[in-house]
Amino acid sequence: MTASPSKITIFDTTLRDGERMPGVRMTLYQKVQIAELLEKMQIDVIEAGYPGAFRKDFDELLMVSKRIKQTAICGLAGSKPDEVIDVALALRSAARGRIHVYTPVQQKAIFNRSALLELIRQTLVLARNYSFDIEWSAFNALKSEPEFLCCAVETAIEGGATTINIPDTAGVAEPESFAGLIALLKRQVPNIDQVTLSVHCRDDRGLAVENSLAAIQAGARQVGCSIKGLGVRKGNADLGGILDAIAKHPDYYTNVKTDLLEQAAEQVTNIMSGRI
């Protein structure tokens, strides 16, 4: 008996990380336009801002969350109470809101393991108080000790995270080793089946789509990406590339309407060139 294909959740960060690309600056109106198009495409999650780092993102996240009713709207926060509260306030009108918290887990950040694990727990407990969906990212996961990374992920799940994201923050991953890390988490973290395991790959080495697909095959069920791969440095996994790669595998599917992808790419190109 053939197993049913697995749904892959598409997490789009064009409005948040895409704007960090040099030369890209979006107005509130442009962000709302793109968000509405992403909703028509049936993108699962739209990450629309980081209010704790960029004050204009608060108003943009607030407005996008008011206009979008079907797609989940997400805001990014570091592991500081004020940043979590900023996102929660900006999402107060959201029909479906998500607070995305990240915590550095690289070796140089692990000066006191118990203190860092407690920080993760306390931050997520605070986020959970606002009754939104919660995603936690292990910032610089590939520079962490695997044993500690497993402990951090387990703690985040206990704290209330429903999605665990493993980002290739520095864009150094290769498909085989990255898939191995995802497989390790699936084996070693006892409560990992309670959450959606996610990845977000940078394209510094031109491997973001390939790394994402390898992670899916190892057990990831959410992928972070952006239109035209917009993002810091060399950008993120390209939305179109991700959708094309998934479509070629009979074991996976998305709900995204790919017929609108060209329109989305054209709209972003026009913003980058200053035509709209």
C-alpha positions as CSV (number, residue, x, y, z in Angstrom):
1,M,0.0,0.0,0.0
2,T,1.4,3.4,-1.1
3,A,1.6,6.1,1.6
4,S,-0.2,9.3,1.0
5,P,2.0,12.2,0.0
6,S,3.0,14.6,2.8
7,K,2.0,18.3,2.7
8,I,4.9,20.8,2.9
9,T,4.1,24.1,4.6
10,I,5.4,27.1,2.7
11,F,6.7,29.9,4.9
12,D,7.4,33.1,2.8
13,T,9.7,35.8,4.3
14,T,9.8,38.2,1.3
15,L,8.2,41.0,3.4
16,R,10.6,40.5,6.3
17,D,14.0,39.1,5.2
18,G,13.5,40.0,1.6
19,E,13.6,43.7,2.5
20,R,17.0,43.2,4.1
21,M,18.5,42.8,0.6
22,P,20.6,45.8,-0.4
23,G,18.6,48.1,-2.6
24,V,15.2,46.7,-1.6
25,R,12.9,49.0,0.3
26,M,9.1,48.4,0.4
27,T,6.4,50.8,1.4
28,L,3.5,49.9,3.5
29,Y,1.3,49.8,0.4
30,Q,3.7,47.6,-1.4
31,K,3.9,45.1,1.5
32,V,0.1,44.9,1.6
33,Q,0.0,44.4,-2.1
34,I,2.5,41.5,-2.0
35,A,0.8,40.0,1.1
36,E,-2.6,40.0,-0.7
37,L,-1.0,38.2,-3.7
38,L,0.7,35.7,-1.5
39,E,-2.7,35.0,0.1
40,K,-4.3,34.4,-3.3
41,M,-1.5,32.0,-4.0
42,Q,-2.5,30.1,-0.8
43,I,0.9,30.5,0.8
44,D,0.6,29.0,4.3
45,V,2.6,31.6,6.4
46,I,3.7,35.1,5.6
47,E,6.4,36.6,7.7
48,A,5.8,40.3,7.5
49,G,8.2,42.0,9.8
50,Y,10.6,42.3,12.8
51,P,9.1,45.1,15.0
52,G,11.8,44.8,17.7
53,A,14.6,45.6,15.2
54,F,12.8,47.9,12.8
55,R,10.1,50.3,14.1
56,K,8.4,50.7,10.8
57,D,7.8,46.9,10.7
58,F,5.3,47.3,13.6
59,D,2.9,49.4,11.6
60,E,3.4,47.2,8.5
61,L,2.8,44.0,10.4
62,L,-0.2,45.5,12.0
63,M,-1.7,46.5,8.7
64,V,-0.9,43.3,6.9
65,S,-2.5,41.3,9.8
66,K,-5.7,43.4,9.4
67,R,-5.9,42.8,5.7
68,I,-5.1,39.1,5.4
69,K,-7.7,36.6,6.7
70,Q,-6.8,33.2,5.4
71,T,-3.0,33.0,5.5
72,A,-1.2,33.0,8.8
73,I,0.7,36.2,9.5
74,C,4.0,36.0,11.3
75,G,6.3,38.5,13.1
76,L,9.9,37.8,14.2
77,A,11.2,38.4,17.7
78,G,14.5,37.8,19.5
79,S,14.5,36.2,23.0
80,K,13.7,39.5,24.7
81,P,10.4,40.1,26.4
82,D,9.9,43.5,24.7
83,E,10.4,42.0,21.2
84,V,7.9,39.3,21.9
85,I,5.3,41.8,23.2
86,D,5.9,44.0,20.2
87,V,5.0,41.2,17.8
88,A,2.0,40.2,19.9
89,L,0.6,43.8,19.9
90,A,1.2,44.1,16.1
91,L,-0.7,40.8,15.5
92,R,-3.6,41.7,17.7
93,S,-6.0,42.0,14.7
94,A,-4.7,38.9,13.0
95,A,-7.2,36.2,12.1
96,R,-4.3,33.7,12.3
97,G,-1.2,35.0,14.0
98,R,2.2,33.4,14.6
99,I,5.0,34.7,16.9
100,H,8.4,33.5,15.5
101,V,11.1,33.6,18.2
102,Y,14.7,32.9,17.6
103,T,17.5,32.2,20.1
104,P,21.3,31.9,19.3
105,V,22.5,28.4,20.0
106,Q,26.0,28.5,18.5
107,Q,28.9,27.3,20.7
108,K,30.1,30.7,21.7
109,A,26.6,31.6,22.9
110,I,26.5,28.6,25.2
111,F,28.4,30.1,28.1
112,N,25.9,28.6,30.5
113,R,23.7,25.8,29.1
114,S,21.2,25.8,31.8
115,A,20.7,29.6,31.6
116,L,20.2,29.5,27.8
117,L,17.7,26.7,28.1
118,E,15.8,28.6,30.7
119,L,15.9,31.7,28.4
120,I,14.3,29.6,25.6
121,R,11.6,28.3,28.0
122,Q,10.7,31.6,29.5
123,T,10.6,33.4,26.2
124,L,8.2,30.8,24.7
125,V,6.0,30.7,27.8
126,L,5.6,34.5,27.4
127,A,4.8,34.1,23.7
128,R,2.3,31.4,24.5
129,N,0.4,33.8,26.8
130,Y,-0.9,35.6,23.7
131,S,-2.7,32.6,22.3
132,F,-0.9,32.8,18.9
133,D,0.8,29.9,17.1
134,I,4.5,29.8,18.1
135,E,7.6,29.0,16.0
136,W,11.0,28.8,17.5
137,S,14.3,29.1,15.5
138,A,17.7,27.8,16.6
139,F,19.7,30.7,15.3
140,N,23.1,29.5,14.0
141,A,22.1,25.9,14.5
142,L,24.9,24.5,12.3
143,K,27.4,26.1,14.7
144,S,25.9,24.5,17.8
145,E,27.0,21.2,19.4
146,P,24.5,18.6,18.2
147,E,23.8,17.3,21.7
148,F,23.0,20.8,23.0
149,L,20.9,21.6,19.9
150,C,18.8,18.5,20.7
151,C,18.3,19.8,24.3
152,A,17.4,23.3,23.0
153,V,14.8,21.9,20.6
154,E,13.3,19.7,23.3
155,T,13.1,22.7,25.6
156,A,11.4,24.8,23.0
157,I,8.8,22.2,22.4
158,E,8.2,21.9,26.1
159,G,7.9,25.7,26.2
160,G,5.0,25.7,23.7
161,A,6.6,25.9,20.2
162,T,4.5,24.2,17.6
163,T,7.0,24.7,14.8
164,I,10.8,24.2,15.2
165,N,12.9,25.9,12.6
166,I,16.5,24.9,11.8
167,P,18.1,27.7,9.8
168,D,21.3,27.5,7.8
169,T,22.0,31.0,9.1
170,A,25.4,31.5,7.5
171,G,24.6,29.7,4.3
172,V,27.3,27.0,4.8
173,A,25.3,23.8,4.6
174,E,25.5,21.0,2.1
175,P,22.6,18.7,1.3
176,E,24.0,15.5,2.8
177,S,25.2,17.0,6.1
178,F,22.1,19.2,6.5
179,A,19.8,16.2,5.9
180,G,21.9,14.4,8.5
181,L,21.2,17.1,11.1
182,I,17.5,16.9,10.5
183,A,17.5,13.2,10.7
184,L,19.5,13.4,14.0
185,L,16.8,15.7,15.5
186,K,14.1,13.3,14.4
187,R,15.9,10.4,16.1
188,Q,17.2,12.1,19.3
189,V,14.5,14.6,20.3
190,P,11.8,12.6,22.2
191,N,9.0,15.1,21.6
192,I,9.8,16.1,18.0
193,D,6.7,14.4,16.6
194,Q,4.6,16.9,18.4
195,V,5.7,19.7,16.2
196,T,6.3,20.7,12.5
197,L,10.0,20.6,11.7
198,S,11.1,23.5,9.5
199,V,14.2,24.7,7.6
200,H,15.3,28.0,6.3
201,C,18.3,27.9,4.0
202,R,20.5,30.8,2.8
203,D,21.8,30.8,-0.8
204,D,25.4,31.9,-0.2
205,R,26.7,28.7,-1.9
206,G,23.8,28.4,-4.4
207,L,22.5,25.4,-2.5
208,A,19.5,26.8,-0.7
209,V,16.8,24.9,-2.8
210,E,18.9,21.7,-2.8
211,N,19.5,21.9,0.9
212,S,15.8,22.5,1.6
213,L,14.7,19.5,-0.5
214,A,17.3,17.3,1.3
215,A,15.8,18.4,4.6
216,I,12.3,17.6,3.4
217,Q,13.4,14.1,2.5
218,A,14.9,13.8,6.0
219,G,11.7,14.8,7.7
220,A,11.2,18.6,7.5
221,R,7.6,19.6,6.7
222,Q,8.0,23.4,6.5
223,V,10.3,25.4,4.2
224,G,11.3,29.0,4.5
225,C,11.7,30.9,1.2
226,S,11.1,34.2,-0.6
227,I,10.0,35.5,-4.0
228,K,13.0,35.5,-6.3
229,G,15.1,34.4,-3.3
230,L,15.3,37.9,-1.9
231,G,17.2,38.2,1.4
232,V,20.4,39.2,3.1
233,R,23.8,38.5,1.4
234,K,23.1,36.0,-1.4
235,G,19.4,35.6,-0.4
236,N,17.2,32.8,0.6
237,A,15.8,29.7,-1.1
238,D,13.7,30.9,-4.0
239,L,10.0,30.3,-3.7
240,G,9.7,29.2,-7.4
241,G,12.6,26.8,-7.1
242,I,11.2,25.3,-3.9
243,L,7.7,24.8,-5.5
244,D,9.2,23.3,-8.7
245,A,11.4,20.9,-6.7
246,I,8.5,19.7,-4.5
247,A,6.2,19.3,-7.6
248,K,8.7,16.8,-9.0
249,H,8.5,14.5,-6.0
250,P,5.4,12.3,-5.8
251,D,5.9,12.0,-2.0
252,Y,5.2,15.7,-1.3
253,Y,2.8,18.4,-2.2
254,T,1.9,22.0,-1.4
255,N,-1.4,23.9,-1.6
256,V,0.2,26.9,-3.5
257,K,-1.3,28.1,-6.7
258,T,1.8,28.3,-8.9
259,D,-0.1,30.0,-11.8
260,L,0.3,33.3,-9.8
261,L,4.0,32.9,-9.2
262,E,5.1,34.8,-12.4
263,Q,2.9,37.7,-11.3
264,A,4.4,37.7,-7.9
265,A,7.9,37.7,-9.3
266,E,7.1,40.6,-11.7
267,Q,5.6,42.6,-8.8
268,V,8.8,42.2,-6.8
269,T,10.9,43.0,-9.8
270,N,9.0,46.3,-10.3
271,I,9.4,47.2,-6.6
272,M,13.2,46.6,-6.9
273,S,13.5,48.7,-10.0
274,G,11.3,51.5,-8.5
275,R,8.6,51.2,-11.1
276,I,5.8,50.9,-8.5
